Amino acid sequence: MTKHIRPFSPEVRERAVRMVLEHQGEHDTQYGAIRSIAAKIGCSGETLRNWVRQAERDKGVRAGPTTDERERIKALERENRELRQANEILRKASAYFALAELDRRSRT
């Protein structure tokens, strides 16, 4: 899995989102404000649009999982993956020892 580099601090993200929300009335569309502010802070319009959309979800303005919910889902998926791996290891070990026991019994 590729790790994403996050060059912008949470403070910069919050400020950029706040700027979009404050200045969107000066533009024809919200995306116009996003493009203008993205150019000023040095990120892509799509990146800033994602930040704005997530901020709207966190505030309950837009449907979808909040940041906390997304983190919780990610943690649960990781735990689920680890438990599946542990179960697979136990299943293989159980089969190995069952065969070893059968082999031992057949020799006596």
C-alpha positions in Angstrom: 0.0 0.0 0.0 1.4 3.4 -1.0 1.8 6.0 1.8 0.5 9.4 0.8 2.8 12.4 1.6 0.9 15.2 3.3 2.9 18.4 2.7 0.2 20.7 4.1 -0.3 21.0 7.8 -3.8 20.7 9.3 -3.7 24.4 10.0 -3.0 25.3 6.4 -5.9 23.0 5.3 -8.3 24.5 7.8 -7.3 28.1 6.7 -7.7 27.2 3.0 -11.2 25.7 3.6 -12.2 28.8 5.6 -10.9 31.1 2.9 -13.0 29.2 0.3 -16.1 29.4 2.4 -15.5 33.1 3.1 -14.8 34.1 -0.6 -17.1 31.8 -2.5 -19.6 34.7 -2.9 -17.0 36.6 -4.9 -17.0 33.9 -7.5 -19.6 32.5 -9.8 -19.2 29.0 -8.3 -17.7 27.4 -5.3 -15.2 25.7 -7.6 -14.1 29.1 -8.9 -13.2 30.1 -5.3 -11.5 26.8 -4.9 -9.3 27.3 -8.0 -8.4 30.8 -7.0 -7.4 29.9 -3.5 -5.7 26.7 -4.5 -3.4 28.7 -6.8 -2.5 31.0 -3.9 -1.6 28.2 -1.5 0.1 26.0 -4.0 -2.1 22.9 -4.2 -4.3 21.6 -6.9 -7.9 22.6 -7.2 -9.0 19.0 -6.7 -7.0 18.7 -3.5 -8.6 21.8 -2.0 -12.1 20.6 -3.3 -11.6 17.4 -1.4 -10.7 19.3 1.8 -13.8 21.5 1.4 -16.1 18.5 0.8 -14.7 16.7 3.9 -15.1 19.8 6.0 -18.7 20.0 4.8 -19.2 16.3 5.8 -17.7 17.0 9.2 -20.1 19.9 9.8 -23.1 17.8 8.7 -23.7 20.0 5.6 -22.9 17.2 3.2 -23.8 13.6 3.4 -21.1 11.0 3.9 -18.7 9.8 6.6 -17.0 12.3 8.8 -13.3 12.3 9.4 -13.7 10.5 12.7 -16.0 7.9 11.1 -13.5 7.4 8.2 -10.6 6.8 10.7 -12.8 4.4 12.7 -13.7 2.5 9.5 -10.0 2.3 8.5 -9.0 1.0 12.0 -11.8 -1.6 11.8 -10.7 -2.7 8.4 -7.1 -3.1 9.5 -8.2 -5.1 12.6 -10.4 -7.3 10.4 -7.5 -7.9 8.0 -5.2 -8.9 10.9 -7.8 -11.2 12.4 -8.3 -12.9 9.1 -4.6 -13.4 8.8 -4.4 -14.8 12.3 -7.3 -17.2 11.6 -5.6 -18.4 8.4 -2.4 -19.1 10.4 -4.3 -21.0 13.0 -6.2 -23.0 10.4 -2.9 -24.0 8.7 -1.3 -24.9 12.0 -4.3 -26.9 13.0 -4.2 -28.9 9.8 -0.4 -29.4 10.1 -0.7 -30.7 13.7 -3.7 -32.9 12.8 -1.6 -34.5 10.0 1.3 -35.0 12.4 -0.9 -36.7 14.9 -2.4 -39.0 12.3 1.2 -39.8 11.1 2.3 -40.5 14.7 -0.7 -42.8 15.3 -0.1 -44.8 12.1 3.5 -45.5 13.1 2.6 -47.1 16.4 
